[in-house]
Amino acid sequence: MGRKIRLTTAQALVKFLNQQYIYADGEETPFVEGIFAVFGHGNVLGIGQALEQDAGHLKVIQGKNEQGMAHAAIAFSKEKRRRKIFAVTSSSGPGSANVVTAAATALANQLPVLFLPGDTYATRQPDPVLQQIEQEYSIAVTTNDALKPVSRYWDRITRPEQLMSSLLRAFEVMTDPARCGPATICICQDTEGEAYDYDEEFFRKRVHYVDRLQPSERELQAAAELIKNSRRPLIIAGGGVRYSAAREELMAFSSAFGIPIAETQAGKSAVESTFSNNLGGMGLTGTLAANKAAREADLIIGIGTRYTDFTTSSKTAFDFERTPFLNINVSRLHAYKLDALQVVADARAALSALHALLDGYRSEFGTRISELKQEWSAERERLAGIRFERTGFEPEVKGHFSQEQLNEYADALGTELTQTAALLAANEALDPESIIVGAAGSLPGDLQRAWETSVPDTYHVEYGYSCMGYEISGALGVKLAQPDREVYAAAGDGSFLMLHSELVTAIQYGHKINVLLFDNSGFGCINNLQMGNGGGSYGCEFRDSGGRIMNIDYARIAEGYGAKAYRVNTLDGLREALADAKRQNVSTLIEIKVLPKTMTDGYGGWWNVGVAEVSERESIRQAHESRMQKLSEAKTY
């Protein structure tokens, strides 16, 4: 028998986390960077005690909201290409429930995070304990059961010895490129403090090897044949390109064979916007260049993409009658989508191998790529130059607001600044190495279409779940991963109100982030959706009980936290604020008052959303008829 070490369950957990390493591309690094914690009675006396006693190399960061700190952990994992993580510990009950949204965000984006929520008593002696829910059909149900459907792996620890097999399983899942996602290990609060004689061998250094999944010869030959038989193939680069670090291989592949590239939100900046064959965002929030190329294509090569409805414009973006699909993905689930020819392999490995089989091939896109890119460049320049006028102004989101309504907002917010002009001015003013972070509202559409990157991996938008409130927390996670770069969170006022607690955490620990807060006094994106489908402006504007548009001083909130804050309503003021924010050592917030309906819109995308089949409004009935017509043209599988 080997040597035994007597530890509590929580102490064994912390000791194990310190010994986990990952090996990828010839580099070995610790896998667990640290742990975010909000302590409560479900974890402070167990995991809290263990960390206080000996945290090892783990960085322990006190969060302010469980969802917020978990989003920071998700962003860190995304920025580190899933090769390094933060764990997240919360108390039982409300603390666990607060983590559910973040766990869903991690699962939708296939990002590894280790969730360690406390749980009720294994002995059940004091049941029901504070914050415990009770279900008549089972006394075993706790709040943590809500985490089952949003975890890739889930377990509940009621005995100290159960921890060992559970941790090994969790790390196997989190280090698997094809299936990685959040792992949840709930530990009963009395079990956290119980001691056990653990085998010393369990705490040895453990290396998790991430080998690149190689394509088979059969897959390569079939893929090469399909490409050779195409005249105008289009590559859709998804997040898998970034996680695979396949930038150079993709650029070489695109250049050698004259194949244009379109990007998903997760894939944007895997190859910089300035690359000659990069046509920008694909789909509903994509560029006109990419969407035109998609309609002209006779083969779609999806690399590391999940093909969400925004990428496919609800499966209307392509000519499915004549356009087959070739999918390269480490996940069989995603490789099978859209009835594609599947290459189940790592993106970088597959591109390298496929490149060698296409000698002499050249697509017929030719100069069409540069024509489309130049056309979009001119449109982007037009967007940057839009200026509001008190009469005769046509907003980009056409037909939704009257001139009088826009004037009302201009007066209430004290601004005539358009969102697109402000965003593109920021794009021009920021250092190219800076990282922009986004998640929800109309800003992700503007960012995917119009934000240009001249440096790779400088675009970080969470759009797998599009979770409002991710932006500021995510910026903290990105800053932890990239401490030498300026990080900017682009958030609407709606997202800011949802969750901005980790701005305090960033200030507390000296991790400078910058918040670009675009304030149009409402949930502008959803207001566009309802009005664009025949409805009125209902429940999405921020108006007080007297019907007046609210003008909230968000800068004062940031100042109260200790951030450097700026109030902006002109382009010159924005440029000055951005320049000064760069010089600051503390986190900053730039409150930018912008007009609604001045974000980007259109460019050939369509979104299938539910529209009332019966309505008193003629405009809604027409919207329903239009939807049904579009559905008749869409692919259904």
Backbone hydrogen bonds, N-H to C=O, Kabsch-Sander energy under -0.5 kcal/mol:
donor,donor_aa,acceptor,acceptor_aa,energy
5,I,198,Y,-2.9
7,L,5,I,-0.7
7,L,196,Y,-2.1
9,T,191,T,-0.7
9,T,194,E,-1.7
10,A,192,E,-2.2
12,A,8,T,-2.5
13,L,9,T,-2.0
14,V,10,A,-2.3
15,K,11,Q,-2.3
16,F,12,A,-2.3
17,L,13,L,-2.4
18,N,14,V,-1.5
19,Q,16,F,-1.8
20,Q,17,L,-1.1
21,Y,19,Q,-0.5
21,Y,206,R,-2.8
22,I,29,T,-2.8
23,Y,208,H,-2.4
24,A,22,I,-0.5
24,A,27,E,-2.3
27,E,24,A,-1.8
29,T,22,I,-2.2
31,F,20,Q,-2.7
32,V,20,Q,-0.7
33,E,31,F,-0.7
33,E,85,I,-3.3
34,G,85,I,-0.7
35,I,59,K,-3.0
36,F,87,A,-2.9
37,A,61,I,-2.5
38,V,89,T,-1.6
43,N,40,G,-1.7
44,V,40,G,-2.9
48,G,43,N,-2.9
50,A,46,G,-2.2
51,L,47,I,-2.4
52,E,48,G,-2.3
53,Q,49,Q,-2.2
54,D,50,A,-2.3
58,L,55,A,-1.7
59,K,33,E,-1.8
60,V,58,L,-0.6
61,I,35,I,-2.2
61,I,59,K,-0.6
63,G,37,A,-2.0
63,G,61,I,-0.7
69,M,65,N,-2.9
70,A,66,E,-1.8
71,H,67,Q,-2.2
72,A,68,G,-1.8
73,A,69,M,-1.8
74,I,70,A,-2.1
75,A,71,H,-2.6
76,F,72,A,-2.1
77,S,73,A,-2.1
78,K,74,I,-2.5
79,E,75,A,-2.6
80,K,76,F,-1.8
81,R,78,K,-1.4
82,R,77,S,-3.1
83,R,80,K,-1.7
85,I,31,F,-3.1
87,A,34,G,-2.6
88,V,114,L,-2.7
89,T,36,F,-2.7
90,S,116,L,-0.7
95,G,92,S,-1.1
97,A,93,G,-2.5
98,N,94,P,-2.3
99,V,95,G,-0.7
99,V,96,S,-1.0
100,V,96,S,-0.6
100,V,97,A,-0.9
101,T,97,A,-0.5
103,A,99,V,-2.7
104,A,100,V,-2.3
105,T,101,T,-1.8
106,A,102,A,-2.5
107,L,103,A,-2.5
108,A,104,A,-2.7
109,N,105,T,-1.5
110,Q,107,L,-1.0
111,L,106,A,-2.6
114,L,86,F,-1.0
115,F,113,V,-0.7
115,F,183,A,-3.1
116,L,88,V,-3.4
118,G,90,S,-2.4
119,D,187,I,-1.5
127,D,124,R,-1.0
132,Q,129,V,-2.2
135,Q,138,S,-0.6
138,S,135,Q,-0.6
141,V,138,S,-0.8
145,D,142,T,-1.8
146,A,143,T,-2.1
147,L,144,N,-1.9
148,K,145,D,-1.3
150,V,147,L,-0.7
151,S,148,K,-1.4
152,R,182,P,-2.7
153,Y,182,P,-1.4
155,D,184,T,-1.7
157,I,186,C,-3.5
158,T,156,R,-0.6
162,Q,159,R,-1.2
163,L,160,P,-1.2
164,M,161,E,-0.9
165,S,161,E,-0.6
166,S,162,Q,-1.7
167,L,163,L,-2.5
168,L,164,M,-1.8
169,R,165,S,-1.9
170,A,166,S,-2.3
171,F,167,L,-2.4
172,E,168,L,-1.7
173,V,169,R,-1.8
174,M,170,A,-2.4
175,T,171,F,-1.4
176,D,173,V,-1.5
179,R,176,D,-0.6
180,C,176,D,-2.0
183,A,113,V,-2.6
184,T,153,Y,-3.1
185,I,115,F,-2.7
185,I,183,A,-0.5
186,C,155,D,-2.9
186,C,184,T,-0.5
187,I,117,P,-1.8
188,C,157,I,-2.2
188,C,186,C,-0.5
189,Q,119,D,-1.8
192,E,188,C,-2.0
193,G,189,Q,-0.6
193,G,190,D,-0.6
194,E,190,D,-0.5
194,E,191,T,-1.0
196,Y,7,L,-2.2
198,Y,5,I,-2.6
198,Y,196,Y,-1.2
200,E,3,R,-2.8
202,F,199,D,-1.4
203,F,200,E,-1.8
204,R,201,E,-1.6
206,R,19,Q,-3.0
208,H,21,Y,-2.9
208,H,206,R,-0.5
209,Y,207,V,-0.7
210,V,23,Y,-2.9
211,D,209,Y,-0.7
214,Q,212,R,-0.5
220,L,216,S,-2.3
221,Q,217,E,-2.5
222,A,218,R,-2.1
223,A,219,E,-2.5
224,A,220,L,-2.8
225,E,221,Q,-2.1
226,L,222,A,-2.0
227,I,223,A,-2.3
228,K,224,A,-2.6
229,N,225,E,-1.6
230,S,227,I,-1.6
234,L,299,L,-2.5
235,I,260,P,-2.5
236,I,301,I,-2.6
237,A,235,I,-0.6
237,A,262,A,-3.1
238,G,236,I,-0.6
238,G,303,I,-3.0
240,G,304,G,-2.4
241,V,238,G,-1.7
242,R,238,G,-0.7
243,Y,239,G,-2.4
244,S,240,G,-1.7
245,A,242,R,-1.1
246,A,241,V,-2.4
250,L,246,A,-2.6
251,M,247,R,-2.7
252,A,248,E,-2.3
253,F,249,E,-2.2
254,S,250,L,-2.8
255,S,251,M,-2.6
256,A,252,A,-2.5
257,F,253,F,-1.7
258,G,254,S,-0.9
259,I,254,S,-1.6
261,I,277,N,-2.9
262,A,235,I,-3.0
263,E,280,G,-2.5
264,T,237,A,-2.2
268,K,264,T,-1.2
269,S,271,V,-0.8
270,A,267,G,-2.2
273,S,453,T,-1.4
274,T,453,T,-1.2
275,F,272,E,-1.7
278,N,275,F,-2.0
279,L,261,I,-3.1
279,L,277,N,-0.7
281,G,448,Q,-0.9
282,M,263,E,-2.6
284,L,310,F,-2.7
286,G,283,G,-2.0
287,T,281,G,-2.3
290,A,279,L,-0.7
291,N,287,T,-2.1
292,K,288,L,-2.2
293,A,289,A,-2.2
294,A,290,A,-2.1
295,R,291,N,-1.6
296,E,292,K,-1.7
297,A,293,A,-1.2
298,D,232,R,-1.7
299,L,232,R,-0.8
300,I,324,P,-2.1
301,I,234,L,-3.2
301,I,299,L,-0.5
302,G,300,I,-0.8
302,G,326,L,-2.0
303,I,236,I,-2.8
303,I,301,I,-0.6
304,G,302,G,-0.6
304,G,328,I,-2.9
312,T,308,T,-2.1
313,S,309,D,-0.6
314,S,309,D,-2.7
316,T,312,T,-2.0
317,A,312,T,-2.0
319,D,294,A,-0.5
320,F,318,F,-1.4
322,R,319,D,-1.3
323,T,319,D,-1.4
326,L,300,I,-2.9
327,N,341,L,-2.7
328,I,302,G,-3.1
328,I,326,L,-0.5
329,N,327,N,-0.6
329,N,343,V,-2.1
332,R,330,V,-0.5
335,A,331,S,-2.1
336,Y,332,R,-1.8
337,K,334,H,-0.9
338,L,637,Y,-0.7
339,D,336,Y,-0.9
340,A,337,K,-0.9
341,L,325,F,-2.7
343,V,327,N,-2.8
345,A,329,N,-0.7
345,A,343,V,-1.4
346,D,213,L,-2.9
350,A,346,D,-2.6
351,L,347,A,-2.5
352,S,348,R,-2.0
353,A,349,A,-2.1
354,L,350,A,-2.7
355,H,351,L,-2.3
356,A,352,S,-1.1
357,L,354,L,-1.4
358,L,355,H,-1.4
361,Y,358,L,-2.4
363,S,257,F,-2.6
364,E,231,R,-3.5
368,R,365,F,-2.5
369,I,366,G,-1.3
371,E,367,T,-2.2
372,L,368,R,-2.4
373,K,369,I,-2.2
374,Q,370,S,-2.5
375,E,371,E,-2.2
376,W,372,L,-2.1
377,S,373,K,-2.1
378,A,374,Q,-2.1
379,E,375,E,-1.7
380,R,376,W,-2.7
381,E,377,S,-2.0
382,R,378,A,-1.8
383,L,379,E,-2.3
384,A,380,R,-2.0
385,G,381,E,-1.0
385,G,382,R,-0.6
386,I,383,L,-1.2
388,F,416,E,-0.9
396,E,597,K,-0.7
397,V,597,K,-1.5
398,K,396,E,-1.6
400,H,397,V,-1.0
406,L,402,S,-1.9
407,N,403,Q,-2.5
408,E,404,E,-1.9
409,Y,405,Q,-1.8
410,A,406,L,-2.5
411,D,407,N,-2.3
412,A,408,E,-2.6
413,L,409,Y,-2.9
414,G,410,A,-1.0
415,T,410,A,-1.4
416,E,569,N,-0.8
419,Q,595,L,-0.5
420,T,598,T,-1.7
422,A,418,T,-2.0
423,L,419,Q,-2.7
424,L,420,T,-2.5
425,A,421,A,-1.8
426,A,422,A,-1.9
427,N,423,L,-2.2
428,E,424,L,-1.9
429,A,425,A,-1.8
430,L,426,A,-2.2
434,S,431,D,-2.1
435,I,486,E,-2.4
436,I,458,T,-2.1
437,V,488,Y,-3.0
438,G,460,H,-1.8
443,L,440,A,-0.5
446,D,442,S,-1.8
447,L,443,L,-3.1
448,Q,444,P,-2.8
449,R,445,G,-2.1
450,A,446,D,-2.9
451,W,446,D,-0.6
451,W,447,L,-1.6
452,E,450,A,-0.5
457,D,269,S,-2.9
458,T,455,V,-0.5
460,H,436,I,-2.7
462,E,438,G,-2.4
463,Y,461,V,-1.0
468,M,466,S,-0.7
470,Y,467,C,-1.9
473,S,469,G,-0.7
474,G,470,Y,-4.1
475,A,471,E,-1.9
476,L,472,I,-1.6
477,G,473,S,-2.0
478,V,474,G,-2.7
479,K,475,A,-2.4
480,L,476,L,-2.2
481,A,477,G,-1.5
482,Q,478,V,-2.5
485,R,482,Q,-1.7
488,Y,435,I,-3.0
489,A,514,N,-3.2
490,A,437,V,-3.2
490,A,488,Y,-0.6
491,A,489,A,-0.8
491,A,516,L,-2.3
493,D,518,F,-1.4
494,G,522,G,-0.5
496,F,492,G,-2.2
497,L,493,D,-2.1
498,M,494,G,-1.4
499,L,495,S,-1.9
503,L,500,H,-1.8
504,V,501,S,-1.4
505,T,501,S,-0.8
506,A,502,E,-2.3
507,I,503,L,-2.0
508,Q,504,V,-2.9
509,Y,505,T,-2.2
510,G,506,A,-0.5
510,G,507,I,-0.8
511,H,506,A,-2.2
512,K,510,G,-0.9
514,N,487,V,-2.2
515,V,588,T,-2.4
516,L,489,A,-3.4
516,L,514,N,-0.6
517,L,515,V,-0.9
517,L,590,I,-2.2
518,F,491,A,-2.7
518,F,516,L,-0.8
519,D,517,L,-0.8
519,D,592,I,-2.8
520,N,518,F,-0.7
523,F,540,C,-3.2
524,G,522,G,-1.5
527,N,523,F,-2.0
528,N,524,G,-2.1
529,L,525,C,-1.7
530,Q,526,I,-2.5
531,M,527,N,-2.2
532,G,528,N,-2.7
533,N,529,L,-0.7
534,G,531,M,-1.4
535,G,530,Q,-2.6
538,Y,536,G,-1.2
542,F,521,S,-2.4
543,R,541,E,-1.1
544,D,548,R,-2.6
547,G,544,D,-2.4
550,M,542,F,-2.9
552,I,550,M,-0.6
554,Y,552,I,-1.4
556,R,553,D,-0.5
557,I,553,D,-0.8
558,A,554,Y,-1.8
559,E,555,A,-2.5
560,G,556,R,-2.1
561,Y,557,I,-1.4
562,G,558,A,-1.1
563,A,558,A,-2.5
564,K,587,S,-2.4
565,A,563,A,-0.6
566,Y,589,L,-2.2
568,V,591,E,-2.9
574,L,570,T,-2.0
575,R,571,L,-2.6
576,E,572,D,-2.2
577,A,573,G,-2.3
578,L,574,L,-2.7
579,A,575,R,-2.1
580,D,576,E,-2.2
581,A,577,A,-2.7
582,K,578,L,-1.6
583,R,579,A,-0.7
583,R,580,D,-0.8
584,Q,580,D,-0.5
584,Q,581,A,-1.1
588,T,513,I,-2.1
589,L,564,K,-2.2
590,I,515,V,-3.3
591,E,566,Y,-2.9
591,E,589,L,-0.7
592,I,517,L,-3.3
592,I,590,I,-0.7
593,K,568,V,-2.4
593,K,591,E,-0.7
594,V,519,D,-2.2
594,V,592,I,-0.6
595,L,417,L,-2.3
598,T,595,L,-0.7
605,G,602,G,-0.5
609,V,607,W,-1.1
621,R,617,R,-1.8
622,Q,618,E,-2.4
623,A,619,S,-1.7
624,H,620,I,-2.3
625,E,621,R,-2.1
626,S,622,Q,-2.4
627,R,623,A,-2.1
628,M,624,H,-2.4
629,Q,625,E,-2.0
630,K,626,S,-2.2
631,L,627,R,-2.5
632,S,628,M,-1.4
633,E,629,Q,-0.5
633,E,630,K,-1.2
634,A,630,K,-0.5
634,A,631,L,-1.0
635,K,315,K,-2.2
